[in-house]
Amino acid sequence: MAEEALQEVKKIAVLGGTGKEGKGLAYRWAKAGYEVTIGSRALEKAEQAAAELNEKLGQQQVNAMVNPDAAAWCDLAVLTVPYSAQMSMLESVKAHLTGKILINVTVPLVPPKVAKVQMPAAGSAAQEAQNYLGEQTSVVAAFQNISYERLLNDEEVDCDVLVCGTGKANRQVVIDLVRKAGMLGWDGGVIENAVVVEGMTSILIGLNKQFEGKAAGIKITGIND
Ligand SMILES: NC(=O)c1ccc[n+]([C@@H]2O[C@H](COP(=O)([O-])OP(=O)(O)OC[C@H]3O[C@@H](n4cnc5c(N)ncnc54)[C@H](OP(=O)(O)O)[C@@H]3O)[C@@H](O)[C@H]2O)c1
């Protein structure tokens, strides 16, 4: 695996960033000063999302590209597409992710029963991505338990983020990015553990349904600061 983490991440590409979760993360990182590019299958759609964020930010901090160009441009990529689109998306960007970290936010939901945990044969969406991308790219799972409702605003996010993935140093890079996005990240260990965070999302969706909420999340307690 690409165990050596990037020394410094400056340019972040959010692949599928025109959607709800990706746009929220892009906003948070752009606000923190990163150069962010929204990736889409359609350039015009990316441009529209970027313009929306730049207006909200009051400055030109967010760029727009088609997904393969965004993957080639970035230091680190973030994948925010529905699970059904994960593999086709990865096929289109694989060549551009060599030597980079891919943060995978994808949850392997199987509609219509999205409140039921239904993991893929590989164990998790993150493991499936890692298996496909190979050792040139390090996949790190994060943000699956953060609802988009909490991201596209300036309020404090009262939820934690478990970070599971390939390489401790890579997980630390992602934990730093979690902090920059205004949340607390925890090292959840190896990529095999991503099954827990991805599966947790279905439980949170179930709780939202049960209590008519929108943004159930998790918090780690019992650890001294
Ligand atoms: N929404 C949440 O609160 C939330 C929370 C935690 C985790 N997640 C996970 O994060 C991921 C994204 O969620 P979301 O709600 O942001 O999804 P979304 O809005 O439904 O879709 C995100 C983007 O994916 C792209 N896309 C859709 N089908 C595609 C395909 N066949 N090939 C390539 N790209 C495709 C689209 O971009 P273009 O049309 O511009 O290409 C779309 O804007 C999902 O796996 C979800 O489970 C979501």
PDBQT file of the ligand as one rigid body, heavy atoms in Angstrom, charges set to zero:
ROOT
HETATM    1  N1  LIG A 301     -26.460  12.439   2.085  1.00  0.00    +0.000 N 
HETATM    2  C1  LIG A 301     -25.953  12.188   3.299  1.00  0.00    +0.000 C 
HETATM    3  O1  LIG A 301     -26.352  12.785   4.320  1.00  0.00    +0.000 OA
HETATM    4  C2  LIG A 301     -24.848  11.170   3.441  1.00  0.00    +0.000 A 
HETATM    5  C3  LIG A 301     -24.254  11.011   4.703  1.00  0.00    +0.000 A 
HETATM    6  C4  LIG A 301     -23.193  10.101   4.835  1.00  0.00    +0.000 A 
HETATM    7  C5  LIG A 301     -22.778   9.364   3.736  1.00  0.00    +0.000 A 
HETATM    8  N2  LIG A 301     -23.402   9.541   2.538  1.00  0.00    +0.000 N 
HETATM    9  C6  LIG A 301     -22.957   8.725   1.395  1.00  0.00    +0.000 C 
HETATM   10  O2  LIG A 301     -22.251   9.589   0.537  1.00  0.00    +0.000 OA
HETATM   11  C7  LIG A 301     -22.499   9.225  -0.827  1.00  0.00    +0.000 C 
HETATM   12  C8  LIG A 301     -23.076  10.423  -1.563  1.00  0.00    +0.000 C 
HETATM   13  O3  LIG A 301     -24.316  10.760  -0.972  1.00  0.00    +0.000 OA
HETATM   14  P1  LIG A 301     -25.208  11.954  -1.554  1.00  0.00    +0.000 P 
HETATM   15  O4  LIG A 301     -26.415  12.026  -0.713  1.00  0.00    +0.000 OA
HETATM   16  O5  LIG A 301     -24.360  13.164  -1.720  1.00  0.00    +0.000 OA
HETATM   17  O6  LIG A 301     -25.576  11.341  -2.986  1.00  0.00    +0.000 OA
HETATM   18  P2  LIG A 301     -26.303  12.025  -4.222  1.00  0.00    +0.000 P 
HETATM   19  O7  LIG A 301     -26.559  13.452  -3.921  1.00  0.00    +0.000 OA
HETATM   20  O8  LIG A 301     -27.465  11.155  -4.569  1.00  0.00    +0.000 OA
HETATM   21  O9  LIG A 301     -25.236  11.829  -5.395  1.00  0.00    +0.000 OA
HETATM   22  C9  LIG A 301     -23.971  12.440  -5.377  1.00  0.00    +0.000 C 
HETATM   23  C10 LIG A 301     -23.448  12.587  -6.785  1.00  0.00    +0.000 C 
HETATM   24  O10 LIG A 301     -23.106  11.312  -7.320  1.00  0.00    +0.000 OA
HETATM   25  C11 LIG A 301     -23.025  11.467  -8.726  1.00  0.00    +0.000 C 
HETATM   26  N3  LIG A 301     -23.531  10.263  -9.386  1.00  0.00    +0.000 N 
HETATM   27  C12 LIG A 301     -24.763   9.736  -9.317  1.00  0.00    +0.000 A 
HETATM   28  N4  LIG A 301     -24.838   8.621 -10.092  1.00  0.00    +0.000 NA
HETATM   29  C13 LIG A 301     -23.631   8.466 -10.656  1.00  0.00    +0.000 A 
HETATM   30  C14 LIG A 301     -23.065   7.516 -11.562  1.00  0.00    +0.000 A 
HETATM   31  N5  LIG A 301     -23.774   6.493 -12.040  1.00  0.00    +0.000 N 
HETATM   32  N6  LIG A 301     -21.767   7.663 -11.921  1.00  0.00    +0.000 NA
HETATM   33  C15 LIG A 301     -21.027   8.686 -11.438  1.00  0.00    +0.000 A 
HETATM   34  N7  LIG A 301     -21.512   9.616 -10.593  1.00  0.00    +0.000 NA
HETATM   35  C16 LIG A 301     -22.787   9.498 -10.203  1.00  0.00    +0.000 A 
HETATM   36  C17 LIG A 301     -23.872  12.672  -9.106  1.00  0.00    +0.000 C 
HETATM   37  O11 LIG A 301     -22.996  13.662  -9.644  1.00  0.00    +0.000 OA
HETATM   38  P3  LIG A 301     -23.025  14.150 -11.169  1.00  0.00    +0.000 P 
HETATM   39  O12 LIG A 301     -24.434  13.907 -11.686  1.00  0.00    +0.000 OA
HETATM   40  O13 LIG A 301     -22.697  15.586 -11.047  1.00  0.00    +0.000 OA
HETATM   41  O14 LIG A 301     -21.986  13.352 -11.875  1.00  0.00    +0.000 OA
HETATM   42  C18 LIG A 301     -24.448  13.123  -7.788  1.00  0.00    +0.000 C 
HETATM   43  O15 LIG A 301     -24.581  14.516  -7.680  1.00  0.00    +0.000 OA
HETATM   44  C19 LIG A 301     -23.437   8.022  -0.793  1.00  0.00    +0.000 C 
HETATM   45  O16 LIG A 301     -22.704   6.832  -0.893  1.00  0.00    +0.000 OA
HETATM   46  C20 LIG A 301     -24.094   8.147   0.568  1.00  0.00    +0.000 C 
HETATM   47  O17 LIG A 301     -24.533   6.904   1.079  1.00  0.00    +0.000 OA
HETATM   48  C21 LIG A 301     -24.409  10.430   2.358  1.00  0.00    +0.000 A 
ENDROOT
TORSDOF 0
